Amino acid sequence: MEVTPSPAAIHVRDSKDASGPRLALTPDAWRTSRPTRRGADGRSRLSSNNRAL
């Protein structure tokens, strides 16, 4: 998954299918629906720019 934030929208696409469908979410929608990755310690593995590590 590739996530590209901009002031008006968060753009999401499948990084393995660059010509495939894309999704654009408002920042509010992204905050309520974004995926998270958690490690064995239960802590989030998202970086400060919201890209999964």
C-alpha positions as CSV (number, residue, x, y, z in Angstrom):
1,M,0.0,0.0,0.0
2,E,1.3,3.4,-0.9
3,V,0.0,6.5,0.9
4,T,0.6,10.0,-0.2
5,P,-0.7,12.8,1.9
6,S,-1.6,16.3,0.6
7,P,-3.4,19.2,2.3
8,A,-6.8,18.3,0.8
9,A,-6.7,14.5,0.5
10,I,-4.8,11.3,1.4
11,H,-4.2,9.3,-1.7
12,V,-3.9,5.5,-1.4
13,R,-3.1,2.8,-4.0
14,D,-1.7,-0.7,-4.3
15,S,2.0,-0.2,-4.7
16,K,2.2,-3.5,-6.6
17,D,-0.4,-2.3,-9.2
18,A,0.5,1.3,-10.0
19,S,-2.0,1.5,-12.8
20,G,-4.8,0.1,-10.7
21,P,-7.6,1.9,-8.8
22,R,-6.8,4.7,-6.4
23,L,-8.6,6.0,-3.4
24,A,-8.6,9.6,-2.1
25,L,-9.8,10.3,1.4
26,T,-10.3,13.5,3.3
27,P,-7.9,13.9,6.2
28,D,-10.8,13.4,8.7
29,A,-11.8,10.1,6.9
30,W,-8.2,8.9,6.9
31,R,-7.8,9.5,10.7
32,T,-10.9,7.4,11.4
33,S,-10.2,4.6,9.0
34,R,-6.4,4.3,8.5
35,P,-4.8,0.9,8.9
36,T,-2.3,0.4,11.6
37,R,0.5,-2.1,12.1
38,R,1.3,-3.1,15.6
39,G,4.3,-5.0,16.7
40,A,4.5,-7.7,19.3
41,D,4.6,-5.0,22.0
42,G,1.3,-3.6,20.8
43,R,2.8,-0.3,19.8
44,S,1.9,1.3,16.5
45,R,4.4,0.9,13.7
46,L,3.4,4.0,11.7
47,S,5.9,6.7,11.1
48,S,5.2,10.4,11.6
49,N,4.1,10.7,8.0
50,N,1.6,7.9,8.4
51,R,3.4,5.4,6.1
52,A,3.6,1.9,7.4
53,L,7.1,0.9,8.4
